Amino acid sequence: MKILVPYDGSEGAKEALKFALSCKCNVAEYTVVYIIPTIVGISASFDSYIPASVYEGQDKTADELLNKAKTELENANVKYELIKVNSNGNEIAKMILDTAKENGVDLIVTGTRKLHGFSKLILGSVSAGLIAHADIPVTVVPPKQE
């Protein structure tokens, strides 16, 4: 079995990776993916310039987050692949599902930030999008209770 874990460094993502690694006796390979979100301009009424340094910063952040996941994967002594994908304006859930399909994944294990109200409306829910549109099983792991 191949498991894909979307990883953004959040507590939910950390718990999802931990949970996925607890299943390692049944897993042939892990794929950990970070989707680089699209930067949206301030207003639709005028063009906005986004400096290259912002994109470089996003790429650096992606590498740092994937390196944290890499440490966990190496400590667990499992076969893995790290993938960084630019969303190019697409929904994060769609990009995760496309990556899962391209890599022959059997299960997606994702975290949740348990967003509510306005935050959920603005930021959306990647886990809800995965559940709604996936054609493979999705396991949603909550963040650790404080």
N, C-alpha and C positions, 0 to 999 in steps of 0.2 A: 504494500500500500504506500502511496505517496501523499504526504500532507503538505498543504500550503498554509503558511502563517503570515498574514499581513502584519507588518511591524512598523509602528510609528513612535516607539519609545514610551508610550503612555503606560500607566499602571495596568490597564486592561490588556494591552499588547504583551506586556511582560508576563502576566498571568496566563495568557493564551499560549505563549511559547513554552512556559513551564509545564502547562497541562499537556501540550502536544508531545513534549519530551518524555512525559511520564508514560506515554503509549509506545515507547521506542521498540519494545519487543515485537510489535506488529507492523513496524514502519520500515520500508526499504530506503526511503529518502525523504528529506525535508526540503521544502522550498520556502525561503523567507523573502518576502517582497516588500519594498518600500515604494510607494507611489508618490512622486514629487507633485504636489498640488500646483495648479495653475494660479499664477498671480493675476488678480483682476484689477483693472484700473479703477480709480476713485469714482469716476462718473462716466456714464454712457454718453453724455452730451459733448465731451471733448476727448481728443486723443491724449493719452498720458505716456510719458516716457519712463520706462523702467530700466535703470542702469544695469549693465552686465554684471556688476558686482553682486546684485541681488540674486541673480540666477546662480552665480558661483557660490554664494552663501547657501543657497538651497541644496546644491550638489554636495557641498561640504557637510551640511547637516545630514543628508541622506547617508553619506559614507560613514559618519560618526555613529549614527543609529544602527546601521547594518554591522558595523564592527562590534557593537555591544552584543548584538544577537549572535554574531560569529563566536564570541567568547563563550556564550552559553552552549552553543552547538558543539564547539570543540571540547568543552568540559564534559559534555554528555557522550563524547566519542561516537558520533553518528555521521552518516553520509548526508551532505547538505549542498544546497546551491543558494547563493545570495543574488537577488535580482533587484535592480533599481530601474524604475519605469517613470517616464515623464507623462503626466496625465494629458497634456496637450488640450486642455479644455474639457475633457471627458469626465464623467462622474467617477469617483474613486472606486466605488463598488464595481462598476463596469470594467474598469482596468484590472481589478483583482480577478474578476471572473474570466476575462480574456487571458490573463497570465496563467490561471489555473488550467484552462482548456489547452493552451499552447504547450503546457508542460505535463499533460496527462495526469493531473492530480485527481485523487480519489476522494479527498476530504479537505475542507477548509476549516481551520480552527482560528477563530478571530476573537479579539477582545471587544469590550464595550466600555464606553466612558459613562454610561447611564445618564445621558443628557436628558434634560427636561425643559419644557416650556420654550421660552424664546431661544435659548441656546440650541435646542434641537431643531427649531424652525430655521435658524440661520445656518448652523453648521451641518444639518442633516444627520442621518444615521447610516453609516456605512454598513453596520451589521444588519440593519433592517433591509437595506438594499440588496445585500448578499442573500439573505433568506428569501426575499421576494423573487429574485431572478435566477438563482442558482439551479442548475440541473444535476448537481452533486450534493451530498450532505454537507451541512454547515453546522459547526458547533460553536456556540457563543459562550465565552468564558467571562464572568464578571470580574471587576477589579477586586483586590483584597479589601475587606472591610477594615476601616481604620479604628 
